[in-house]
Amino acid sequence: MGGLFLGIDVGTGGVRACAVDAQAGIRGFASAALPAPRVDGNAIDQTPQLWWQATVTAIIKLGEVVDLGGVTRAVVDGTSGTLLLVDAAGRPCSPGLMYNDARAAHEATRVAAVAPLESGAHGASSALAKLLYLQTHGYIGDARHAMHQADWIAGRLTGHYGVSDENNALKLGYDPVARQWPRWLERLGVRTDLLPKVLVPGTAFAEIDPAIARALGLPPAVQVAAGTTDGVAAFIATRANQPGDAVTSLGTTLVVKQLATQPIFAADQGVYSHRLGERWLAGGASNSGGAALLMHFSADDMARLTPQVKPEEPTGLDYYPLPKPGERFPIADPALTARITPRPAEDHRFFQGLLEGIASVEALAYRQLAQLGAPRLRRVIGIGGGAKNDAWTQIRHRILGVPVSVAEQTEASYGAALLALNGGPP
């Protein structure tokens, strides 16, 4: 297979575009910044046209470093749960309610009374709660489609609206197991005529609009395919592709995701699964992580102490670091308090104990996923700031008992480009 493949990531702070060749080699990146969303209490929204303008800018900038004349297929990913209404021509009928917009608290209560526990549509920031809010607050008007951020950008590229993917549709109430919109949506009064057609990520659905292609320097025969969420695209970017492969994000919190052969849901622990073709991406999030470290040491402190860490010599300290009381996964206990005693006199030993403690939480998380039905852990790929700490990587390898590496690439736009290249999930 020849040609180039274009991935477009519409993120919180900007749009990033990536071109890869048929061997998945990166030919170039380009980006364009987005202004911060409007914030008014729990309401967090953005003018959708800003997303399109940044997308245009990013692609044009990419064309300055890569000959885009060889692009054959494009995929867009976007922030999960970001939703807007559009008319038949794709013109927005509402603001874009951002992924973290939580104004739909009343609607979320209605959803909770009807939706199965394993549904991804729970919570005030879910796309379904947002849709119900828009329906009841005067935004319907000429609306014909409820669309996610990635859906709408793909629609702008093609002039073809009303198409989504199995990952973005999850928080809108889509049933990824049955692969259909569930009947319980009707009990909530959802305007089911607004719901998009749902495709497997990476499935081509339309050619690019010729006028748009000319304006962006793209060929007129580019196929635009169904996209995914930014989180799933970032997972794909790590090249994890076998059941048992896992990705741990060591950021402010500890987030684990593992490729599985069957769906895993544990609503009380916040564990749910995205469908990736015939496989599943199961994940959960702990409150442990970087925020727990920062309760005790600054970033400069950690950089100073890391050379004194001895990964091959366990401290024997049995810590469960948390920034404040409360944990959801791998232990579901809203009152759980941090366990960080006894504290040794030496800062470097305390620091190492904290690193070991978070690694133990990570190991417990994967054991919990295994108990819920995940395959045997095969390898772990680290992303996020903490993954760059070599000493911590060695500690995690010792505690997890499987190979632990650092992802070479975590850009969601690269994951979207791989989705375009492969024509579907890994």
C-alpha positions as CSV (number, residue, x, y, z in Angstrom):
1,M,0.0,0.0,0.0
2,G,1.4,3.4,-1.0
3,G,0.4,6.9,-0.2
4,L,0.1,9.0,2.9
5,F,-2.5,8.8,5.7
6,L,-3.7,11.8,7.7
7,G,-4.6,11.9,11.3
8,I,-6.3,15.0,12.9
9,D,-6.5,15.3,16.7
10,V,-8.9,18.0,18.0
11,G,-7.7,18.4,21.5
12,T,-8.4,20.8,24.4
13,G,-5.6,23.3,23.6
14,G,-5.4,22.9,19.9
15,V,-5.6,20.8,16.7
16,R,-2.6,18.6,15.7
17,A,-2.2,17.0,12.3
18,C,0.1,14.1,11.5
19,A,0.9,12.4,8.2
20,V,2.3,8.9,8.1
21,D,3.5,6.7,5.2
22,A,2.4,3.1,4.3
23,Q,5.0,1.8,6.8
24,A,3.6,3.9,9.6
25,G,6.6,6.2,9.5
26,I,5.9,9.8,10.6
27,R,6.4,12.2,7.7
28,G,5.4,15.3,9.7
29,F,3.4,17.0,12.4
30,A,1.8,20.4,12.5
31,S,-0.5,22.2,15.0
32,A,-2.7,25.1,15.6
33,A,-3.7,26.5,19.0
34,L,-7.3,26.9,20.3
35,P,-8.4,29.5,22.7
36,A,-9.6,28.3,26.1
37,P,-13.3,27.3,26.2
38,R,-15.9,29.7,27.8
39,V,-16.4,28.8,31.5
40,D,-19.5,29.7,33.5
41,G,-19.7,27.6,36.6
42,N,-20.4,24.0,35.4
43,A,-21.0,25.2,31.9
44,I,-17.9,24.8,29.7
45,D,-18.4,25.4,25.9
46,Q,-16.7,26.5,22.8
47,T,-17.7,28.0,19.4
48,P,-17.4,25.0,17.0
49,Q,-16.2,27.2,14.2
50,L,-13.0,27.6,16.2
51,W,-12.3,23.9,15.9
52,W,-12.7,24.1,12.1
53,Q,-10.5,27.1,11.8
54,A,-7.7,25.4,13.8
55,T,-8.1,22.2,11.7
56,V,-7.7,24.2,8.5
57,T,-4.6,26.0,9.9
58,A,-3.0,22.7,11.1
59,I,-3.5,20.9,7.8
60,I,-2.2,23.9,5.8
61,K,0.8,24.1,8.0
62,L,1.4,20.4,7.6
63,G,1.3,20.9,3.9
64,E,4.2,23.3,4.2
65,V,6.5,20.4,5.4
66,V,4.8,17.4,3.8
67,D,3.5,17.0,0.2
68,L,-0.1,16.2,1.0
69,G,-0.8,15.3,-2.6
70,G,-0.3,11.6,-1.7
71,V,-2.9,11.5,1.1
72,T,-5.5,8.7,0.5
73,R,-7.4,8.5,3.7
74,A,-8.0,10.7,6.8
75,V,-9.3,10.1,10.3
76,V,-10.3,12.7,13.0
77,D,-10.3,12.1,16.7
78,G,-11.8,14.4,19.3
79,T,-12.4,14.9,23.0
80,S,-14.7,12.3,24.4
81,G,-18.2,13.5,25.3
82,T,-18.0,16.9,23.5
83,L,-21.3,17.4,21.7
84,L,-23.2,19.9,19.5
85,L,-26.3,20.0,17.4
86,V,-26.2,20.9,13.7
87,D,-28.7,21.4,11.0
88,A,-29.0,19.5,7.7
89,A,-26.2,21.5,6.2
90,G,-23.9,21.0,9.2
91,R,-24.4,24.5,10.6
92,P,-24.1,24.5,14.4
93,C,-27.4,25.0,16.3
94,S,-25.7,25.0,19.7
95,P,-22.4,25.7,21.2
96,G,-20.0,22.8,21.5
97,L,-20.6,21.5,25.0
98,M,-17.1,20.4,26.0
99,Y,-16.1,17.0,27.4
100,N,-16.0,18.4,31.0
101,D,-19.2,20.5,30.8
102,A,-21.3,19.4,33.7
103,R,-24.3,21.6,33.5
104,A,-26.6,18.7,32.8
105,A,-26.9,17.5,36.4
106,H,-30.6,17.1,36.3
107,E,-30.5,15.2,33.0
108,A,-27.8,12.9,34.4
109,T,-30.2,12.0,37.3
110,R,-32.8,11.1,34.7
111,V,-30.3,8.9,32.8
112,A,-29.2,7.2,36.0
113,A,-32.7,6.1,36.7
114,V,-33.0,4.3,33.3
115,A,-29.6,3.4,31.9
116,P,-27.9,0.1,32.8
117,L,-25.0,0.4,35.2
118,E,-22.5,-0.6,32.5
119,S,-23.6,2.1,30.1
120,G,-21.0,4.8,29.3
121,A,-23.8,7.4,29.4
122,H,-23.8,8.0,33.1
123,G,-22.7,11.4,34.6
124,A,-23.4,15.1,34.1
125,S,-20.6,15.3,31.5
126,S,-21.9,12.4,29.4
127,A,-22.9,13.2,25.8
128,L,-26.4,11.8,26.5
129,A,-27.0,14.2,29.4
130,K,-25.8,17.0,27.2
131,L,-28.2,16.0,24.4
132,L,-31.1,15.9,26.8
133,Y,-30.1,19.3,28.1
134,L,-30.0,20.8,24.6
135,Q,-33.3,19.2,23.8
136,T,-35.0,20.9,26.7
137,H,-33.3,24.3,26.7
138,G,-34.3,25.6,23.3
139,Y,-31.5,24.5,21.1
140,I,-33.4,22.1,18.8
141,G,-34.7,24.5,16.2
142,D,-33.6,23.3,12.8
143,A,-31.3,20.6,14.3
144,R,-31.0,17.4,12.4
145,H,-28.0,15.7,13.9
146,A,-26.4,15.3,17.3
147,M,-22.7,15.2,16.6
148,H,-19.5,14.7,18.6
149,Q,-16.5,17.0,18.0
150,A,-14.7,14.5,15.8
151,D,-17.9,13.7,13.9
152,W,-18.5,17.4,13.0
153,I,-14.9,18.0,11.8
154,A,-15.2,14.9,9.6
155,G,-18.5,16.2,8.4
156,R,-17.0,19.6,7.5
157,L,-14.3,17.8,5.4
158,T,-16.9,15.8,3.5
159,G,-20.2,17.7,3.7
160,H,-21.6,14.4,5.0
161,Y,-23.2,14.6,8.4
162,G,-24.9,12.2,10.9
163,V,-22.0,9.7,11.1
164,S,-20.1,8.7,14.3
165,D,-18.0,5.9,15.6
166,E,-18.3,3.2,18.3
167,N,-15.9,5.0,20.7
168,N,-17.4,8.5,20.6
169,A,-20.9,7.1,20.7
170,L,-20.3,5.3,24.0
171,K,-21.1,8.3,26.2
172,L,-24.2,9.1,24.1
173,G,-25.7,5.8,25.2
174,Y,-24.6,3.5,22.3
175,D,-24.5,-0.2,23.3
176,P,-21.1,-1.4,22.0
177,V,-21.9,-5.1,22.8
178,A,-25.1,-5.2,20.9
179,R,-23.7,-2.7,18.4
180,Q,-26.9,-0.6,18.4
181,W,-28.8,2.2,20.0
182,P,-30.7,0.7,23.0
183,R,-34.4,0.9,23.3
184,W,-34.2,2.5,26.8
185,L,-33.2,5.8,25.2
186,E,-36.9,6.2,24.1
187,R,-38.0,6.1,27.7
188,L,-35.9,9.3,28.3
189,G,-37.5,11.1,25.4
190,V,-34.3,11.2,23.4
191,R,-34.9,12.5,19.9
192,T,-33.6,9.3,18.3
193,D,-33.9,10.9,14.8
194,L,-30.9,13.1,15.9
195,L,-28.7,10.1,16.7
196,P,-25.9,9.4,14.3
197,K,-25.2,6.3,12.3
198,V,-22.4,4.5,14.1
199,L,-19.5,2.9,12.3
200,V,-16.4,0.9,13.4
201,P,-13.5,3.4,13.8
202,G,-11.5,3.6,10.6
203,T,-14.4,2.8,8.3
204,A,-14.4,5.1,5.3
205,F,-17.8,6.7,4.8
206,A,-17.3,9.6,2.3
207,E,-14.9,11.3,0.0
208,I,-13.6,14.8,0.9
209,D,-15.5,17.7,-0.5
210,P,-13.7,18.9,-3.7
211,A,-13.7,22.5,-2.7
212,I,-12.4,21.7,0.8
213,A,-9.7,19.5,-0.8
214,R,-8.5,22.4,-3.0
215,A,-8.4,24.8,-0.1
216,L,-6.4,22.4,2.0
217,G,-4.0,21.2,-0.6
218,L,-5.4,17.6,-0.5
219,P,-6.3,15.3,-3.4
220,P,-10.0,15.2,-4.4
221,A,-10.3,11.5,-3.8
222,V,-9.3,11.4,-0.1
223,Q,-11.5,9.0,1.8
224,V,-12.6,10.3,5.2
225,A,-13.1,7.5,7.7
226,A,-15.0,7.3,11.0
227,G,-12.8,8.5,13.9
228,T,-12.4,7.8,17.6
229,T,-11.9,9.6,20.9
230,D,-8.6,11.3,21.8
231,G,-7.9,8.8,24.5
232,V,-8.4,5.7,22.3
233,A,-6.2,7.4,19.5
234,A,-3.5,8.0,22.1
235,F,-3.6,4.3,23.0
236,I,-3.4,3.2,19.4
237,A,-0.4,5.6,19.0
238,T,1.6,3.4,21.5
239,R,1.4,0.5,19.1
240,A,-0.1,-1.8,21.7
241,N,-1.9,-4.4,19.6
242,Q,-2.1,-7.8,21.3
243,P,-4.5,-9.0,24.0
244,G,-2.7,-8.5,27.3
245,D,-0.9,-5.4,26.1
246,A,-1.5,-2.5,28.5
247,V,-0.8,1.2,28.7
248,T,-0.4,3.0,32.0
249,S,-0.7,6.8,32.1
250,L,1.4,8.2,34.9
251,G,0.1,11.7,35.1
252,T,-1.8,13.5,37.8
253,T,-3.7,10.3,38.3
254,L,-2.9,6.7,37.5
255,V,-4.9,5.4,34.5
256,V,-4.6,1.9,33.2
257,K,-5.9,0.5,29.9
258,Q,-5.6,-3.0,28.7
259,L,-6.4,-4.7,25.4
260,A,-8.9,-7.5,26.0
261,T,-10.9,-10.1,24.0
262,Q,-14.2,-9.4,25.9
263,P,-15.8,-6.4,27.3
264,I,-15.2,-5.6,31.0
265,F,-17.6,-3.4,33.0
266,A,-17.6,-2.6,36.7
267,A,-19.6,0.6,37.1
268,D,-18.9,0.9,40.8
269,Q,-15.2,1.1,40.1
270,G,-15.4,3.2,37.0
271,V,-14.2,0.4,34.8
272,Y,-15.7,0.3,31.3
273,S,-14.7,-0.8,27.8
274,H,-14.3,0.8,24.4
275,R,-14.9,-1.5,21.5
276,L,-11.9,-1.8,19.1
277,G,-13.2,-3.8,16.2
278,E,-13.5,-7.3,17.6
279,R,-11.4,-6.5,20.7
280,W,-12.0,-4.3,23.7
281,L,-10.0,-1.6,25.5
282,A,-10.8,-1.9,29.2
283,G,-9.7,0.7,31.6
284,G,-9.9,2.3,35.0
285,A,-8.5,5.2,36.9
286,S,-7.0,5.4,40.4
287,N,-6.6,8.6,42.4
288,S,-3.0,7.7,43.1
289,G,-0.3,9.1,40.8
290,G,1.6,12.3,40.4
291,A,-0.8,14.4,42.5
292,A,0.0,12.1,45.5
293,L,3.7,12.6,44.9
294,L,3.3,16.3,44.8
295,M,1.8,16.3,48.2
296,H,5.3,15.6,49.5
297,F,7.9,16.6,46.9
298,S,8.1,19.3,44.2
299,A,9.2,18.4,40.7
300,D,12.6,19.8,41.4
301,D,12.8,17.7,44.6
302,M,12.0,14.5,42.6
303,A,14.6,15.3,40.0
304,R,17.2,15.7,42.8
305,L,16.2,12.5,44.6
306,T,15.8,10.2,41.7
307,P,19.6,9.5,41.3
308,Q,19.5,8.2,44.9
309,V,16.7,5.7,44.3
310,K,17.8,2.1,44.2
311,P,15.2,0.2,42.2
312,E,16.8,-3.2,42.8
313,E,16.7,-2.7,46.6
314,P,13.1,-2.6,47.8
315,T,12.4,-0.4,50.8
316,G,9.9,-2.8,52.3
317,L,7.5,0.2,52.9
318,D,3.9,-0.7,52.2
319,Y,2.4,2.5,50.9
320,Y,-0.8,3.4,49.2
321,P,-0.3,7.1,48.2
322,L,-3.3,9.3,47.7
323,P,-3.6,13.1,47.5
324,K,-6.8,13.1,49.6
325,P,-9.3,10.6,51.0
326,G,-11.2,8.5,48.5
327,E,-10.5,5.9,45.9
328,R,-12.5,4.3,43.1
329,F,-10.2,1.8,41.4
330,P,-8.6,-0.7,42.1
331,I,-10.2,-0.3,45.6
332,A,-13.7,1.1,45.5
333,D,-13.8,3.1,48.8
334,P,-14.8,6.7,48.9
335,A,-13.3,7.1,52.4
336,L,-10.0,5.3,51.8
337,T,-7.1,7.3,53.2
338,A,-3.5,7.3,52.1
339,R,-1.2,4.9,53.8
340,I,2.2,6.6,53.9
341,T,3.7,5.6,57.3
342,P,6.2,4.9,58.7
343,R,8.2,7.7,57.1
344,P,11.9,7.0,57.0
345,A,14.3,9.8,58.0
346,E,15.9,9.9,54.6
347,D,13.9,11.7,51.9
348,H,15.2,9.5,49.1
349,R,13.9,6.4,50.9
350,F,10.5,8.0,51.5
351,F,10.4,9.0,47.8
352,Q,11.3,5.5,46.7
353,G,8.6,4.1,49.0
354,L,6.1,6.4,47.3
355,L,7.2,5.3,43.9
356,E,6.9,1.6,45.0
357,G,3.5,2.3,46.5
358,I,2.1,3.7,43.3
359,A,3.6,0.8,41.3
360,S,1.9,-1.5,43.7
361,V,-1.4,0.3,43.1
362,E,-0.8,-0.2,39.4
363,A,-0.1,-3.9,39.8
364,L,-3.3,-4.2,41.9
365,A,-5.2,-2.5,39.2
366,Y,-4.1,-5.0,36.6
367,R,-4.9,-7.9,38.9
368,Q,-8.3,-6.4,39.4
369,L,-8.9,-6.2,35.6
370,A,-7.8,-9.8,35.4
371,Q,-10.3,-10.8,38.0
372,L,-13.0,-9.0,36.0
373,G,-12.0,-11.0,32.9
374,A,-9.0,-9.3,31.3
375,P,-6.3,-11.5,29.7
376,R,-3.0,-12.3,31.3
377,L,-0.9,-9.1,31.4
378,R,1.7,-9.3,28.6
379,R,3.5,-6.0,28.7
380,V,3.0,-2.5,30.0
381,I,3.8,0.7,28.0
382,G,4.1,3.8,30.0
383,I,2.9,7.3,29.0
384,G,2.7,10.6,30.9
385,G,5.3,12.5,32.8
386,G,6.1,9.7,35.3
387,A,6.9,7.2,32.6
388,K,10.0,9.2,31.8
389,N,11.6,8.4,35.2
390,D,13.9,5.5,34.5
391,A,14.2,4.5,38.1
392,W,10.4,4.3,38.4
393,T,10.2,2.2,35.2
394,Q,12.7,-0.3,36.8
395,I,10.6,-0.4,40.0
396,R,7.4,-0.9,38.0
397,H,9.1,-3.8,36.0
398,R,10.1,-5.5,39.3
399,I,6.6,-5.1,40.9
400,L,4.5,-5.8,37.8
401,G,6.6,-8.8,36.7
402,V,6.3,-8.1,33.0
403,P,8.3,-6.0,30.5
404,V,7.7,-2.3,31.1
405,S,8.7,0.3,28.4
406,V,8.1,3.9,27.6
407,A,6.0,4.7,24.6
408,E,8.0,6.1,21.6
409,Q,4.9,8.0,20.5
410,T,1.8,9.1,22.3
411,E,0.4,11.8,20.0
412,A,-3.3,11.2,19.4
413,S,-2.9,12.5,15.9
414,Y,-0.4,9.7,15.2
415,G,-2.9,7.2,16.5
416,A,-5.6,8.7,14.2
417,A,-3.2,8.4,11.3
418,L,-2.6,4.7,12.1
419,L,-6.3,4.2,12.2
420,A,-6.5,5.7,8.7
421,L,-3.6,3.6,7.5
422,N,-5.0,0.3,8.9
423,G,-8.6,1.0,8.0
424,G,-9.6,0.0,11.5
425,P,-8.5,-0.7,15.0
426,P,-5.3,-2.7,15.7
